[in-house]
Amino acid sequence: MKVNDICRAVEMAAPLSYQESFDNSGLQAGLPSMEVGRVLVCLDVTEEIVDEAIERGCNMILSHHPLIFKPLKQISGLSYQQRCCIKAIKNDIAIYSAHTSLDNAVGGVNYKIASLLGVQVDGFLQGGEECGSGVIGHLEAPMESREFLLNVKTRFGIDALRCSEFEGRRISKVAICGGAGAFLLGDAIAQGADCFVCGEFHYHDYFENCGVILCECGHYQSEQFTCCLLRDLVQASCPEVEVLITEINTNPIKYI
């Protein structure tokens, strides 16, 4: 298999045309014609991740967050992005990122979160039927708010779950957006969500939530299962390629 085969497998589910205008999903480093026998899947590309790829004999890194997001004006090792590029190229490792292209796809990141929480997706919070930002859906049966929030905390391994006032409430309709999805709060309110599960909210969102329970998981925590999603996409189309999930937790935020 070649790098281009892996790219094609991902883009069948998450075409690059789905990504937001600010994004940089796609091939970050390496040639489409490079041969691939083993792929390392991760959320973030760091120097430790590139080292892991080298140690585990991977020819390609498949990440959710792009390594190159802002344009690089030089490749001299002054930033971790530059050092990752240098090390990857020296070791013949290609890097591909599926960011908002995968966020916005049917069956993508937000669908994955929904399935883990038992939420049946009814549609996108913003967008059309083919692709869009965030999702909204419903639980099979309404849950007490505390029970639902504790389920989110447990399922996603969250050390400290931030949320708005919830006591005495029941949750049936749930809005979801992994990562930085606070921009969709108005859509969640307009569509009558009882709870909005998101990676990050802003302080003033808690004043302007119009009664919607805000459930703030943390950016990394909300998207951590994207690795499983990417692995499954590649294995379904390229069964001859071995796909490994990183053993490194790249969450830069710590809790004490």
PLY file of the C-alpha trace (Angstrom):
ply
format ascii 1.0
element vertex 256
property float x
property float y
property float z
element edge 255
property int vertex1
property int vertex2
end_header
0.00 0.00 0.00
1.02 3.61 -0.53
0.40 6.83 1.36
-2.15 7.82 -1.24
-4.15 4.62 -0.53
-4.42 5.57 3.16
-5.38 9.14 2.27
-8.08 7.84 -0.07
-9.46 5.49 2.60
-9.88 8.38 5.05
-11.24 10.77 2.45
-13.93 8.33 1.37
-15.53 9.00 4.76
-14.20 12.51 5.34
-13.59 14.36 2.04
-11.30 17.38 2.30
-14.15 19.48 0.87
-15.92 19.03 4.24
-13.26 20.92 6.19
-13.70 24.48 7.45
-12.01 27.32 5.55
-9.55 27.95 8.41
-8.40 24.35 8.57
-5.49 22.41 7.09
-6.62 18.80 6.91
-4.79 16.54 4.46
-1.26 15.36 3.80
1.13 17.31 6.04
4.45 15.70 5.13
5.71 12.97 2.82
5.00 11.87 -0.72
1.74 10.21 -1.87
3.83 7.51 -3.55
5.64 6.41 -0.36
5.03 2.79 0.64
3.22 2.11 3.91
3.15 -1.10 5.93
2.24 0.22 9.37
0.32 3.34 10.46
0.35 5.06 13.86
-2.91 6.82 14.79
-2.97 9.71 17.27
-4.87 12.84 18.25
-1.88 15.21 18.18
1.48 15.02 16.41
4.29 15.77 18.87
7.99 14.95 18.91
7.21 12.02 21.23
4.66 10.72 18.73
7.20 10.84 15.89
9.69 8.99 18.11
7.02 6.39 18.85
6.38 5.94 15.12
10.08 5.36 14.57
10.35 2.89 17.46
7.26 0.94 16.35
8.26 0.79 12.71
5.46 2.96 11.32
5.83 4.56 7.89
2.91 6.92 8.40
1.26 8.95 11.18
-2.48 9.57 10.94
-3.65 12.31 13.30
-6.82 14.24 14.04
-5.25 17.63 14.78
-3.04 18.99 11.98
0.66 19.28 12.72
0.87 22.25 10.35
-2.02 24.58 11.12
-0.44 28.00 10.70
1.93 28.38 7.73
5.57 27.57 8.47
7.93 30.28 7.24
11.02 28.18 7.87
12.06 24.61 8.72
14.95 25.15 11.10
13.88 23.40 14.30
12.77 26.49 16.21
9.32 25.06 16.99
8.03 21.58 17.75
6.14 21.60 14.44
9.37 22.23 12.54
11.25 19.58 14.53
8.48 17.04 13.89
8.62 17.73 10.16
12.40 17.37 10.06
12.40 14.11 12.04
9.50 12.62 10.06
11.07 13.42 6.68
14.49 12.13 7.76
12.88 8.84 8.79
10.62 8.49 5.72
7.44 8.91 7.75
4.41 10.54 6.11
1.92 12.56 8.17
-1.77 13.00 7.34
-4.38 14.83 9.42
-8.17 14.54 9.27
-9.46 17.43 11.37
-12.70 19.30 10.62
-13.14 17.12 7.54
-13.78 14.27 9.98
-15.60 16.45 12.54
-18.15 17.46 9.91
-18.76 14.05 8.34
-21.70 11.71 8.85
-20.28 8.97 11.05
-17.42 11.26 12.09
-16.13 12.53 15.43
-19.43 13.84 16.78
-21.29 10.70 15.72
-18.67 8.70 17.60
-19.23 10.73 20.77
-22.99 10.34 20.38
-22.75 6.55 20.06
-20.62 6.33 23.21
-23.24 8.31 25.15
-26.26 6.45 23.80
-27.48 9.44 21.81
-29.30 8.73 18.55
-28.31 11.45 16.08
-31.15 13.34 14.40
-28.98 15.72 12.34
-26.28 18.37 12.37
-26.47 21.44 14.58
-25.31 23.58 11.68
-25.12 22.47 8.06
-26.97 20.20 5.68
-27.69 16.50 5.48
-24.34 15.51 3.95
-22.03 17.32 6.37
-22.08 19.96 9.09
-20.90 21.18 12.48
-21.93 19.43 15.69
-24.88 17.08 16.00
-28.13 16.93 17.92
-30.02 13.83 18.93
-32.01 12.16 21.64
-31.63 9.55 24.32
-33.69 6.37 24.08
-35.26 7.35 27.40
-34.89 10.59 29.40
-32.24 10.53 32.15
-31.84 12.47 35.36
-29.27 15.17 34.68
-26.86 14.04 37.40
-26.94 10.47 36.09
-26.26 11.63 32.53
-23.39 13.93 33.53
-21.76 11.23 35.66
-22.07 8.85 32.70
-20.20 11.38 30.51
-17.52 11.75 33.18
-17.04 7.99 33.52
-17.23 7.11 29.83
-14.63 9.69 28.85
-12.37 9.32 31.89
-12.74 12.95 32.93
-10.96 14.02 36.14
-12.91 17.25 36.56
-16.16 17.77 34.63
-17.23 21.42 34.32
-20.95 22.03 33.93
-23.68 24.60 34.47
-26.53 24.28 36.99
-28.28 20.95 36.48
-30.00 19.83 39.69
-33.60 18.65 39.34
-33.47 18.50 35.55
-34.07 15.68 33.08
-32.22 15.26 29.81
-33.73 13.91 26.61
-32.39 16.04 23.74
-28.59 16.34 23.54
-26.35 18.57 21.40
-22.76 17.41 20.87
-19.58 18.94 19.50
-16.13 17.57 20.24
-13.28 20.02 20.78
-13.88 23.76 20.53
-17.61 23.86 19.79
-18.81 26.82 21.84
-19.65 28.66 18.60
-22.62 26.28 18.25
-24.29 27.22 21.54
-26.86 29.42 19.78
-27.78 26.50 17.50
-28.13 24.14 20.48
-30.45 26.64 22.17
-32.49 27.22 19.00
-32.98 23.48 18.48
-34.19 22.91 22.03
-31.31 20.90 23.47
-31.58 19.99 27.15
-27.80 19.54 27.37
-24.84 20.53 25.19
-21.81 18.24 25.52
-18.69 19.98 24.26
-14.92 20.01 24.64
-14.63 23.69 25.54
-16.93 26.56 26.50
-16.16 30.19 27.29
-16.84 31.70 30.72
-19.69 33.89 29.52
-21.39 30.97 27.79
-22.45 29.89 31.26
-24.42 33.13 31.63
-25.92 32.98 28.14
-26.94 29.32 27.91
-30.70 30.06 28.21
-31.22 27.04 30.47
-29.33 24.50 28.35
-27.09 22.42 30.62
-23.48 22.93 29.54
-21.25 19.86 29.90
-17.59 20.76 29.31
-15.46 17.64 28.93
-12.09 19.07 27.94
-10.80 19.23 24.37
-8.62 16.13 24.50
-11.11 14.08 26.49
-13.98 14.80 24.11
-12.01 13.71 21.04
-9.85 10.89 22.39
-11.91 8.14 20.73
-11.22 9.67 17.32
-8.17 7.40 17.26
-10.45 4.36 17.21
-12.54 5.95 14.48
-9.51 6.59 12.27
-8.15 3.10 12.88
-11.43 1.53 11.85
-11.68 3.65 8.67
-8.23 2.56 7.49
-8.63 -1.10 8.44
-11.95 -1.33 6.61
-10.42 -0.20 3.30
-6.81 -1.30 3.72
-6.85 -4.56 5.72
-3.29 -5.41 4.63
-1.92 -2.37 6.50
-1.29 -2.71 10.24
-2.82 0.19 12.19
-1.58 0.96 15.71
-3.06 3.44 18.19
-0.54 5.56 20.07
0.29 4.61 23.63
1.06 8.26 24.49
-1.45 10.61 26.14
-0.80 13.93 24.39
-3.19 16.01 26.52
-1.09 19.06 27.54
-3.52 20.03 30.32
-2.98 18.54 33.79
-5.22 18.50 36.84
-4.21 18.64 40.54
0 1
1 2
2 3
3 4
4 5
5 6
6 7
7 8
8 9
9 10
10 11
11 12
12 13
13 14
14 15
15 16
16 17
17 18
18 19
19 20
20 21
21 22
22 23
23 24
24 25
25 26
26 27
27 28
28 29
29 30
30 31
31 32
32 33
33 34
34 35
35 36
36 37
37 38
38 39
39 40
40 41
41 42
42 43
43 44
44 45
45 46
46 47
47 48
48 49
49 50
50 51
51 52
52 53
53 54
54 55
55 56
56 57
57 58
58 59
59 60
60 61
61 62
62 63
63 64
64 65
65 66
66 67
67 68
68 69
69 70
70 71
71 72
72 73
73 74
74 75
75 76
76 77
77 78
78 79
79 80
80 81
81 82
82 83
83 84
84 85
85 86
86 87
87 88
88 89
89 90
90 91
91 92
92 93
93 94
94 95
95 96
96 97
97 98
98 99
99 100
100 101
101 102
102 103
103 104
104 105
105 106
106 107
107 108
108 109
109 110
110 111
111 112
112 113
113 114
114 115
115 116
116 117
117 118
118 119
119 120
120 121
121 122
122 123
123 124
124 125
125 126
126 127
127 128
128 129
129 130
130 131
131 132
132 133
133 134
134 135
135 136
136 137
137 138
138 139
139 140
140 141
141 142
142 143
143 144
144 145
145 146
146 147
147 148
148 149
149 150
150 151
151 152
152 153
153 154
154 155
155 156
156 157
157 158
158 159
159 160
160 161
161 162
162 163
163 164
164 165
165 166
166 167
167 168
168 169
169 170
170 171
171 172
172 173
173 174
174 175
175 176
176 177
177 178
178 179
179 180
180 181
181 182
182 183
183 184
184 185
185 186
186 187
187 188
188 189
189 190
190 191
191 192
192 193
193 194
194 195
195 196
196 197
197 198
198 199
199 200
200 201
201 202
202 203
203 204
204 205
205 206
206 207
207 208
208 209
209 210
210 211
211 212
212 213
213 214
214 215
215 216
216 217
217 218
218 219
219 220
220 221
221 222
222 223
223 224
224 225
225 226
226 227
227 228
228 229
229 230
230 231
231 232
232 233
233 234
234 235
235 236
236 237
237 238
238 239
239 240
240 241
241 242
242 243
243 244
244 245
245 246
246 247
247 248
248 249
249 250
250 251
251 252
252 253
253 254
254 255
